[in-house]
Amino acid sequence: MRAGRSLGRQFGWLWASYAVSAFGTRLAFGAFPLIAILVLHSGPTEVAVLAAAGLAVGAAVAVPLGPWMEFRRKRPVMVAMDLTRFAALMSVPVAFALGWLSFVQLLVVSVVVAAADITFTAAGGAYLKALVPPRDLLVANGRFEATNWTATVLGPPLGGAAIGLFGPVMTVVADAVSYLLSAVGIRAIGGREPRTVRTEAPPRLRAGDLLDGWRHILTHPVLRPLFFNTILVSGLIMATSPLLAVLMLGHLGFAPWQYGLAFAVPCLGGLVGARLAHRLVARFGRRRVMLTAGALRACWSLGLAFIRPGVAGLVLVIAVELGLITCMGVFNPVFATYRLDQTAPDRVARTLSAWSVTSKATIAAMTALWGLLAGLTSPRTAIAIAGLLILTTPLLLPRHDHVPQHERELARSHT
């Protein structure tokens, strides 16, 4: 199947909704810390709390939402989460205009948006699995991945320019409006969405039921190692992001535009990788591509510990990030498709929710831990330790393929 073929009008609306919200999010990248610093005159501790607590508490709030939405139609849930993010974010410029904006409000909005992000992502994954035939899932995920990296290339520079002209609050308005437009796009998909068929007793949101997503992941022979691999890689990469900013902008004296350039240009590699993923799978097979790209993406981060001032240092950062992001661009859509294939339709929402909750909480915890480690040693040492740990993560990649039980049962029913 050609990667460029149409996947239908309904997928087109879903893709357009994803694109507009992704661009809005990247446009407002870093807006909350800037508002806390420039408007509320918050210190470093408060800014760190805003970043970590929003993720951690938002993840905790989202825990019961996976089982709750599993057997509900996913499109209304996605619309509700978009509208929730719109309302929460719009409260910030309203409060700012009235002179009521506070740090507590920013913290509450961060929590609400983080919880809605997790719920929307889980519902969206389940809806995509129902909307797109299995043979087209990789192409669909590749298009989402390419869109994400395109938004990452364009959004932050434009957002930075908008902040310079209008202030950080206006980028929050743009982000909020993007969620409203996303909700309109999802509503425009139309058609009747079938309910997920139950193959087990319905969840009642008891304590044990809340763990169903994790239970499925941790008892699955392939998802379990993939879970630990992706959680650790994303956690270690994100934990070093603030340290890189401190090292480059503080210790090494790079200008802000150089710092932005160093992380914007390599995102083009993610776009290229996402567009290549389908062709690579067609030629070499899904498991081999996932293992190779997953292993290669662990080989780059250690290079960031050797940054030096000047042009050579800037070129090194761009080269390292380009290699890392290109590998991620290939790995992410293949992995996302594989995870959907390995999960029965009546478990997708819980599985994706559990995965996302764990990822957000891990990033928050590791960011705080690596900040402490950098304080005890130095940002360069902490980045080097993270790079060495990432080198061990390919050991967690699954070595064997697996045919899930629901696919075996489906195959037997056709024989």
MARVEXBA-211572 format. One record per residue (C-alpha): residue number from 1; x, y, z. Coordinates in nm, 2 decimals. Layout:
+-----+--------+--------+--------+
| pos |     c1 |     c2 |     c3 |
+-----+--------+--------+--------+
| NUM |      X |      Y |      Z |
...
+-----+--------+--------+--------+
//
This chain:
+-----+--------+--------+--------+
| pos |     c1 |     c2 |     c3 |
+-----+--------+--------+--------+
|   1 |   0.00 |   0.00 |   0.00 |
|   2 |   0.13 |   0.35 |  -0.09 |
|   3 |   0.20 |   0.58 |   0.21 |
|   4 |   0.05 |   0.87 |   0.02 |
|   5 |  -0.30 |   0.73 |  -0.05 |
|   6 |  -0.61 |   0.88 |   0.11 |
|   7 |  -0.74 |   0.71 |   0.42 |
|   8 |  -1.08 |   0.86 |   0.38 |
|   9 |  -1.27 |   1.18 |   0.48 |
|  10 |  -1.32 |   1.08 |   0.84 |
|  11 |  -0.95 |   1.02 |   0.90 |
|  12 |  -0.88 |   1.35 |   0.72 |
|  13 |  -1.09 |   1.54 |   0.98 |
|  14 |  -0.92 |   1.35 |   1.26 |
|  15 |  -0.58 |   1.43 |   1.12 |
|  16 |  -0.67 |   1.80 |   1.07 |
|  17 |  -0.79 |   1.82 |   1.43 |
|  18 |  -0.46 |   1.67 |   1.55 |
|  19 |  -0.26 |   1.91 |   1.34 |
|  20 |  -0.43 |   2.23 |   1.46 |
|  21 |  -0.40 |   2.13 |   1.83 |
|  22 |  -0.04 |   2.02 |   1.79 |
|  23 |   0.05 |   2.35 |   1.63 |
|  24 |  -0.13 |   2.54 |   1.90 |
|  25 |   0.06 |   2.35 |   2.17 |
|  26 |   0.40 |   2.40 |   2.01 |
|  27 |   0.31 |   2.77 |   1.96 |
|  28 |   0.26 |   2.81 |   2.33 |
|  29 |   0.56 |   2.59 |   2.43 |
|  30 |   0.71 |   2.73 |   2.75 |
|  31 |   0.44 |   2.99 |   2.79 |
|  32 |   0.35 |   2.89 |   3.15 |
|  33 |   0.70 |   2.92 |   3.29 |
|  34 |   0.74 |   3.25 |   3.11 |
|  35 |   0.41 |   3.38 |   3.26 |
|  36 |   0.52 |   3.26 |   3.60 |
|  37 |   0.85 |   3.44 |   3.57 |
|  38 |   0.76 |   3.76 |   3.38 |
|  39 |   0.41 |   3.82 |   3.51 |
|  40 |   0.40 |   3.66 |   3.85 |
|  41 |   0.77 |   3.71 |   3.93 |
|  42 |   0.80 |   3.35 |   4.05 |
|  43 |   1.14 |   3.20 |   4.15 |
|  44 |   1.32 |   2.89 |   4.02 |
|  45 |   1.16 |   2.67 |   4.28 |
|  46 |   0.80 |   2.77 |   4.19 |
|  47 |   0.88 |   2.73 |   3.82 |
|  48 |   1.01 |   2.38 |   3.88 |
|  49 |   0.71 |   2.29 |   4.09 |
|  50 |   0.48 |   2.42 |   3.81 |
|  51 |   0.65 |   2.19 |   3.56 |
|  52 |   0.67 |   1.88 |   3.77 |
|  53 |   0.35 |   1.90 |   3.98 |
|  54 |   0.14 |   1.97 |   3.67 |
|  55 |   0.25 |   1.64 |   3.51 |
|  56 |   0.25 |   1.43 |   3.83 |
|  57 |  -0.09 |   1.54 |   3.97 |
|  58 |  -0.24 |   1.55 |   3.62 |
|  59 |  -0.13 |   1.19 |   3.57 |
|  60 |  -0.29 |   1.09 |   3.91 |
|  61 |  -0.61 |   1.26 |   3.82 |
|  62 |  -0.63 |   1.07 |   3.49 |
|  63 |  -0.59 |   0.73 |   3.64 |
|  64 |  -0.96 |   0.65 |   3.68 |
|  65 |  -1.05 |   0.80 |   3.34 |
|  66 |  -0.91 |   0.51 |   3.13 |
|  67 |  -1.15 |   0.24 |   3.27 |
|  68 |  -1.43 |   0.50 |   3.27 |
|  69 |  -1.41 |   0.57 |   2.90 |
|  70 |  -1.32 |   0.21 |   2.78 |
|  71 |  -1.68 |   0.12 |   2.68 |
|  72 |  -1.80 |   0.46 |   2.59 |
|  73 |  -1.79 |   0.61 |   2.25 |
|  74 |  -1.45 |   0.78 |   2.21 |
|  75 |  -1.54 |   1.08 |   1.99 |
|  76 |  -1.76 |   1.25 |   2.26 |
|  77 |  -1.48 |   1.19 |   2.51 |
|  78 |  -1.23 |   1.35 |   2.28 |
|  79 |  -1.46 |   1.65 |   2.22 |
|  80 |  -1.51 |   1.69 |   2.59 |
|  81 |  -1.14 |   1.68 |   2.66 |
|  82 |  -1.07 |   1.94 |   2.39 |
|  83 |  -1.34 |   2.17 |   2.54 |
|  84 |  -1.20 |   2.11 |   2.89 |
|  85 |  -0.85 |   2.22 |   2.77 |
|  86 |  -1.00 |   2.52 |   2.59 |
|  87 |  -1.19 |   2.64 |   2.90 |
|  88 |  -0.90 |   2.58 |   3.14 |
|  89 |  -0.65 |   2.76 |   2.92 |
|  90 |  -0.88 |   3.05 |   2.84 |
|  91 |  -0.92 |   3.11 |   3.22 |
|  92 |  -0.56 |   3.23 |   3.22 |
|  93 |  -0.59 |   3.53 |   2.98 |
|  94 |  -0.93 |   3.62 |   3.14 |
|  95 |  -0.78 |   3.62 |   3.49 |
|  96 |  -0.48 |   3.82 |   3.36 |
|  97 |  -0.70 |   4.08 |   3.20 |
|  98 |  -0.90 |   4.12 |   3.53 |
|  99 |  -0.58 |   4.13 |   3.74 |
| 100 |  -0.67 |   3.80 |   3.92 |
| 101 |  -0.40 |   3.57 |   3.78 |
| 102 |  -0.21 |   3.37 |   4.04 |
| 103 |   0.05 |   3.10 |   4.06 |
| 104 |  -0.22 |   2.86 |   4.21 |
| 105 |  -0.44 |   2.91 |   3.91 |
| 106 |  -0.15 |   2.83 |   3.67 |
| 107 |  -0.08 |   2.51 |   3.87 |
| 108 |  -0.45 |   2.41 |   3.86 |
| 109 |  -0.47 |   2.47 |   3.49 |
| 110 |  -0.15 |   2.27 |   3.44 |
| 111 |  -0.31 |   1.98 |   3.62 |
| 112 |  -0.63 |   1.99 |   3.43 |
| 113 |  -0.46 |   2.02 |   3.09 |
| 114 |  -0.23 |   1.73 |   3.17 |
| 115 |  -0.51 |   1.50 |   3.28 |
| 116 |  -0.72 |   1.60 |   2.97 |
| 117 |  -0.41 |   1.54 |   2.75 |
| 118 |  -0.38 |   1.18 |   2.88 |
| 119 |  -0.75 |   1.11 |   2.84 |
| 120 |  -0.77 |   1.25 |   2.49 |
| 121 |  -0.46 |   1.06 |   2.38 |
| 122 |  -0.60 |   0.73 |   2.51 |
| 123 |  -0.94 |   0.79 |   2.36 |
| 124 |  -0.78 |   0.90 |   2.03 |
| 125 |  -0.57 |   0.59 |   2.01 |
| 126 |  -0.88 |   0.36 |   2.07 |
| 127 |  -1.08 |   0.56 |   1.81 |
| 128 |  -0.80 |   0.54 |   1.55 |
| 129 |  -0.79 |   0.16 |   1.59 |
| 130 |  -1.16 |   0.14 |   1.52 |
| 131 |  -1.16 |   0.40 |   1.24 |
| 132 |  -0.86 |   0.28 |   1.03 |
| 133 |  -0.81 |  -0.08 |   0.90 |
| 134 |  -0.52 |  -0.26 |   1.05 |
| 135 |  -0.32 |  -0.25 |   0.72 |
| 136 |  -0.34 |   0.14 |   0.73 |
| 137 |  -0.25 |   0.20 |   1.09 |
| 138 |   0.12 |   0.25 |   1.03 |
| 139 |   0.05 |   0.50 |   0.76 |
| 140 |  -0.19 |   0.69 |   0.99 |
| 141 |   0.05 |   0.69 |   1.28 |
| 142 |   0.33 |   0.80 |   1.04 |
| 143 |   0.12 |   1.10 |   0.94 |
| 144 |   0.05 |   1.20 |   1.30 |
| 145 |   0.42 |   1.17 |   1.38 |
| 146 |   0.52 |   1.38 |   1.08 |
| 147 |   0.27 |   1.64 |   1.17 |
| 148 |   0.40 |   1.65 |   1.53 |
| 149 |   0.76 |   1.71 |   1.41 |
| 150 |   0.64 |   1.97 |   1.16 |
| 151 |   0.46 |   2.16 |   1.44 |
| 152 |   0.77 |   2.13 |   1.65 |
| 153 |   0.98 |   2.29 |   1.38 |
| 154 |   0.74 |   2.58 |   1.31 |
| 155 |   0.56 |   2.64 |   1.64 |
| 156 |   0.83 |   2.74 |   1.89 |
| 157 |   1.00 |   3.00 |   1.66 |
| 158 |   0.66 |   3.15 |   1.57 |
| 159 |   0.56 |   3.13 |   1.94 |
| 160 |   0.88 |   3.31 |   2.04 |
| 161 |   0.81 |   3.59 |   1.79 |
| 162 |   0.45 |   3.62 |   1.92 |
| 163 |   0.57 |   3.63 |   2.28 |
| 164 |   0.81 |   3.91 |   2.18 |
| 165 |   0.53 |   4.11 |   2.02 |
| 166 |   0.23 |   4.04 |   2.24 |
| 167 |   0.35 |   3.86 |   2.55 |
| 168 |   0.32 |   3.50 |   2.67 |
| 169 |  -0.05 |   3.53 |   2.75 |
| 170 |  -0.15 |   3.56 |   2.39 |
| 171 |   0.02 |   3.23 |   2.30 |
| 172 |  -0.20 |   3.07 |   2.56 |
| 173 |  -0.50 |   3.22 |   2.38 |
| 174 |  -0.38 |   3.06 |   2.06 |
| 175 |  -0.33 |   2.73 |   2.23 |
| 176 |  -0.68 |   2.74 |   2.37 |
| 177 |  -0.84 |   2.83 |   2.04 |
| 178 |  -0.66 |   2.54 |   1.87 |
| 179 |  -0.84 |   2.30 |   2.11 |
| 180 |  -1.17 |   2.46 |   2.03 |
| 181 |  -1.10 |   2.41 |   1.65 |
| 182 |  -0.99 |   2.05 |   1.72 |
| 183 |  -1.33 |   1.99 |   1.89 |
| 184 |  -1.51 |   2.13 |   1.59 |
| 185 |  -1.30 |   1.91 |   1.36 |
| 186 |  -1.37 |   1.59 |   1.56 |
| 187 |  -1.75 |   1.68 |   1.56 |
| 188 |  -1.73 |   1.72 |   1.18 |
| 189 |  -1.60 |   1.36 |   1.14 |
| 190 |  -1.96 |   1.24 |   1.13 |
| 191 |  -2.09 |   0.89 |   1.10 |
| 192 |  -2.20 |   0.66 |   1.38 |
| 193 |  -1.92 |   0.54 |   1.60 |
| 194 |  -1.98 |   0.18 |   1.72 |
| 195 |  -1.94 |   0.10 |   2.09 |
| 196 |  -1.66 |  -0.12 |   2.20 |
| 197 |  -1.78 |  -0.48 |   2.24 |
| 198 |  -1.72 |  -0.62 |   2.59 |
| 199 |  -1.53 |  -0.95 |   2.62 |
| 200 |  -1.52 |  -0.93 |   3.00 |
| 201 |  -1.72 |  -0.81 |   3.30 |
| 202 |  -1.76 |  -0.43 |   3.28 |
| 203 |  -1.52 |  -0.23 |   3.50 |
| 204 |  -1.68 |  -0.07 |   3.80 |
| 205 |  -1.39 |   0.17 |   3.89 |
| 206 |  -1.30 |  -0.04 |   4.20 |
| 207 |  -0.93 |  -0.01 |   4.31 |
| 208 |  -0.84 |  -0.33 |   4.12 |
| 209 |  -1.02 |  -0.22 |   3.80 |
| 210 |  -0.80 |   0.10 |   3.79 |
| 211 |  -0.50 |  -0.13 |   3.74 |
| 212 |  -0.64 |  -0.32 |   3.44 |
| 213 |  -0.42 |  -0.12 |   3.19 |
| 214 |  -0.10 |  -0.19 |   3.39 |
| 215 |  -0.20 |  -0.55 |   3.44 |
| 216 |  -0.24 |  -0.60 |   3.06 |
| 217 |   0.09 |  -0.43 |   2.99 |
| 218 |   0.29 |  -0.61 |   3.26 |
| 219 |   0.16 |  -0.96 |   3.18 |
| 220 |   0.21 |  -0.92 |   2.80 |
| 221 |   0.54 |  -1.08 |   2.68 |
| 222 |   0.61 |  -0.80 |   2.42 |
| 223 |   0.44 |  -0.49 |   2.56 |
| 224 |   0.61 |  -0.53 |   2.90 |
| 225 |   0.97 |  -0.48 |   2.78 |
| 226 |   0.85 |  -0.21 |   2.53 |
| 227 |   0.68 |  -0.03 |   2.82 |
| 228 |   1.00 |  -0.01 |   3.03 |
| 229 |   1.21 |   0.08 |   2.73 |
| 230 |   0.99 |   0.37 |   2.61 |
| 231 |   0.92 |   0.50 |   2.97 |
| 232 |   1.29 |   0.51 |   3.05 |
| 233 |   1.41 |   0.66 |   2.72 |
| 234 |   1.15 |   0.94 |   2.73 |
| 235 |   1.21 |   1.00 |   3.10 |
| 236 |   1.59 |   1.03 |   3.06 |
| 237 |   1.56 |   1.25 |   2.76 |
| 238 |   1.31 |   1.49 |   2.91 |
| 239 |   1.50 |   1.50 |   3.25 |
| 240 |   1.80 |   1.64 |   3.08 |
| 241 |   1.62 |   1.90 |   2.88 |
| 242 |   1.63 |   2.17 |   3.15 |
| 243 |   1.99 |   2.08 |   3.22 |
| 244 |   2.08 |   2.14 |   2.86 |
| 245 |   1.92 |   2.48 |   2.88 |
| 246 |   2.13 |   2.57 |   3.19 |
| 247 |   2.45 |   2.43 |   3.03 |
| 248 |   2.40 |   2.60 |   2.69 |
| 249 |   2.25 |   2.93 |   2.80 |
| 250 |   2.43 |   2.98 |   3.13 |
| 251 |   2.76 |   2.80 |   3.14 |
| 252 |   2.86 |   2.80 |   2.77 |
| 253 |   2.71 |   3.14 |   2.68 |
| 254 |   2.50 |   3.04 |   2.38 |
| 255 |   2.25 |   3.31 |   2.27 |
| 256 |   1.88 |   3.22 |   2.30 |
| 257 |   1.84 |   3.21 |   1.92 |
| 258 |   2.13 |   2.96 |   1.89 |
| 259 |   1.96 |   2.74 |   2.16 |
| 260 |   1.63 |   2.75 |   1.97 |
| 261 |   1.81 |   2.67 |   1.64 |
| 262 |   1.99 |   2.38 |   1.79 |
| 263 |   1.66 |   2.21 |   1.87 |
| 264 |   1.44 |   2.33 |   1.59 |
| 265 |   1.65 |   2.23 |   1.29 |
| 266 |   1.69 |   1.86 |   1.40 |
| 267 |   1.31 |   1.82 |   1.41 |
| 268 |   1.33 |   1.80 |   1.03 |
| 269 |   1.49 |   1.46 |   1.09 |
| 270 |   1.17 |   1.35 |   1.27 |
| 271 |   0.97 |   1.45 |   0.97 |
| 272 |   1.20 |   1.25 |   0.74 |
| 273 |   1.20 |   0.95 |   0.97 |
| 274 |   0.82 |   0.94 |   1.00 |
| 275 |   0.78 |   0.95 |   0.62 |
| 276 |   1.03 |   0.67 |   0.58 |
| 277 |   0.89 |   0.44 |   0.85 |
| 278 |   0.62 |   0.28 |   0.62 |
| 279 |   0.87 |   0.21 |   0.34 |
| 280 |   1.13 |   0.07 |   0.58 |
| 281 |   0.87 |  -0.17 |   0.73 |
| 282 |   0.76 |  -0.27 |   0.39 |
| 283 |   1.12 |  -0.36 |   0.30 |
| 284 |   1.26 |  -0.50 |   0.62 |
| 285 |   0.97 |  -0.60 |   0.84 |
| 286 |   0.81 |  -0.43 |   1.14 |
| 287 |   1.00 |  -0.61 |   1.41 |
| 288 |   1.34 |  -0.55 |   1.26 |
| 289 |   1.27 |  -0.18 |   1.20 |
| 290 |   1.14 |  -0.13 |   1.55 |
| 291 |   1.44 |  -0.30 |   1.71 |
| 292 |   1.70 |  -0.12 |   1.49 |
| 293 |   1.55 |   0.23 |   1.53 |
| 294 |   1.49 |   0.16 |   1.90 |
| 295 |   1.85 |   0.07 |   1.95 |
| 296 |   1.99 |   0.35 |   1.74 |
| 297 |   1.79 |   0.62 |   1.92 |
| 298 |   1.98 |   0.52 |   2.24 |
| 299 |   2.32 |   0.59 |   2.09 |
| 300 |   2.31 |   0.97 |   2.07 |
| 301 |   2.23 |   1.14 |   2.40 |
| 302 |   2.58 |   1.08 |   2.55 |
| 303 |   2.73 |   1.31 |   2.29 |
| 304 |   2.55 |   1.61 |   2.46 |
| 305 |   2.79 |   1.58 |   2.76 |
| 306 |   3.07 |   1.69 |   2.53 |
| 307 |   2.93 |   2.03 |   2.42 |
| 308 |   3.18 |   2.31 |   2.40 |
| 309 |   3.13 |   2.68 |   2.34 |
| 310 |   3.12 |   2.83 |   1.99 |
| 311 |   3.02 |   2.70 |   1.65 |
| 312 |   3.17 |   2.36 |   1.70 |
| 313 |   2.95 |   2.31 |   2.01 |
| 314 |   2.64 |   2.42 |   1.82 |
| 315 |   2.71 |   2.19 |   1.53 |
| 316 |   2.76 |   1.90 |   1.78 |
| 317 |   2.42 |   1.96 |   1.94 |
| 318 |   2.25 |   1.98 |   1.60 |
| 319 |   2.42 |   1.66 |   1.48 |
| 320 |   2.33 |   1.47 |   1.80 |
| 321 |   1.97 |   1.59 |   1.81 |
| 322 |   1.93 |   1.52 |   1.44 |
| 323 |   2.04 |   1.16 |   1.48 |
| 324 |   1.83 |   1.11 |   1.79 |
| 325 |   1.51 |   1.27 |   1.64 |
| 326 |   1.54 |   1.09 |   1.31 |
| 327 |   1.55 |   0.75 |   1.48 |
| 328 |   1.26 |   0.86 |   1.70 |
| 329 |   1.07 |   0.96 |   1.39 |
| 330 |   1.11 |   0.61 |   1.25 |
| 331 |   1.05 |   0.43 |   1.58 |
| 332 |   0.75 |   0.61 |   1.72 |
| 333 |   0.49 |   0.53 |   1.45 |
| 334 |   0.61 |   0.17 |   1.42 |
| 335 |   0.59 |   0.13 |   1.80 |
| 336 |   0.25 |   0.30 |   1.82 |
| 337 |   0.11 |   0.07 |   1.55 |
| 338 |   0.26 |  -0.23 |   1.71 |
| 339 |   0.11 |  -0.14 |   2.05 |
| 340 |  -0.24 |  -0.10 |   1.90 |
| 341 |  -0.20 |  -0.44 |   1.72 |
| 342 |  -0.10 |  -0.61 |   2.04 |
| 343 |  -0.40 |  -0.48 |   2.23 |
| 344 |  -0.76 |  -0.60 |   2.20 |
| 345 |  -1.02 |  -0.33 |   2.11 |
| 346 |  -1.18 |  -0.35 |   2.46 |
| 347 |  -0.85 |  -0.28 |   2.63 |
| 348 |  -0.70 |   0.00 |   2.42 |
| 349 |  -0.82 |   0.30 |   2.62 |
| 350 |  -0.71 |   0.15 |   2.95 |
| 351 |  -0.37 |   0.04 |   2.81 |
| 352 |  -0.29 |   0.37 |   2.65 |
| 353 |  -0.41 |   0.56 |   2.96 |
| 354 |  -0.19 |   0.36 |   3.19 |
| 355 |   0.11 |   0.40 |   2.95 |
| 356 |   0.06 |   0.77 |   2.93 |
| 357 |   0.00 |   0.81 |   3.31 |
| 358 |   0.32 |   0.63 |   3.38 |
| 359 |   0.52 |   0.83 |   3.12 |
| 360 |   0.40 |   1.16 |   3.26 |
| 361 |   0.47 |   1.06 |   3.62 |
| 362 |   0.81 |   0.92 |   3.53 |
| 363 |   0.91 |   1.24 |   3.35 |
| 364 |   0.81 |   1.45 |   3.64 |
| 365 |   1.00 |   1.23 |   3.89 |
| 366 |   1.31 |   1.20 |   3.68 |
| 367 |   1.32 |   1.57 |   3.60 |
| 368 |   1.32 |   1.65 |   3.97 |
| 369 |   1.58 |   1.37 |   4.04 |
| 370 |   1.82 |   1.49 |   3.77 |
| 371 |   1.78 |   1.85 |   3.88 |
| 372 |   1.90 |   1.73 |   4.23 |
| 373 |   2.18 |   1.53 |   4.07 |
| 374 |   2.30 |   1.83 |   3.87 |
| 375 |   2.30 |   2.04 |   4.19 |
| 376 |   2.52 |   1.78 |   4.36 |
| 377 |   2.75 |   1.74 |   4.07 |
| 378 |   2.71 |   1.96 |   3.76 |
| 379 |   2.47 |   1.98 |   3.46 |
| 380 |   2.73 |   1.82 |   3.23 |
| 381 |   2.78 |   1.52 |   3.47 |
| 382 |   2.41 |   1.47 |   3.51 |
| 383 |   2.37 |   1.47 |   3.13 |
| 384 |   2.65 |   1.22 |   3.09 |
| 385 |   2.49 |   0.98 |   3.35 |
| 386 |   2.16 |   1.00 |   3.16 |
| 387 |   2.34 |   0.93 |   2.83 |
| 388 |   2.51 |   0.62 |   2.98 |
| 389 |   2.18 |   0.49 |   3.12 |
| 390 |   2.01 |   0.54 |   2.79 |
| 391 |   2.27 |   0.32 |   2.63 |
| 392 |   2.14 |   0.02 |   2.83 |
| 393 |   1.78 |   0.06 |   2.72 |
| 394 |   1.80 |  -0.15 |   2.40 |
| 395 |   1.84 |  -0.45 |   2.63 |
| 396 |   1.47 |  -0.40 |   2.71 |
| 397 |   1.35 |  -0.41 |   2.35 |
| 398 |   1.15 |  -0.74 |   2.28 |
| 399 |   1.35 |  -1.00 |   2.08 |
| 400 |   1.05 |  -1.20 |   1.96 |
| 401 |   0.73 |  -1.11 |   1.78 |
| 402 |   0.39 |  -1.21 |   1.93 |
| 403 |   0.05 |  -1.28 |   1.79 |
| 404 |  -0.20 |  -1.15 |   2.04 |
| 405 |  -0.48 |  -1.38 |   2.16 |
| 406 |  -0.76 |  -1.17 |   2.00 |
| 407 |  -0.60 |  -1.20 |   1.66 |
| 408 |  -0.55 |  -1.58 |   1.71 |
| 409 |  -0.92 |  -1.61 |   1.80 |
| 410 |  -1.02 |  -1.40 |   1.50 |
| 411 |  -0.80 |  -1.62 |   1.27 |
| 412 |  -0.96 |  -1.94 |   1.40 |
| 413 |  -1.31 |  -1.79 |   1.35 |
| 414 |  -1.23 |  -1.76 |   0.98 |
| 415 |  -1.11 |  -2.11 |   0.93 |
+-----+--------+--------+--------+
//
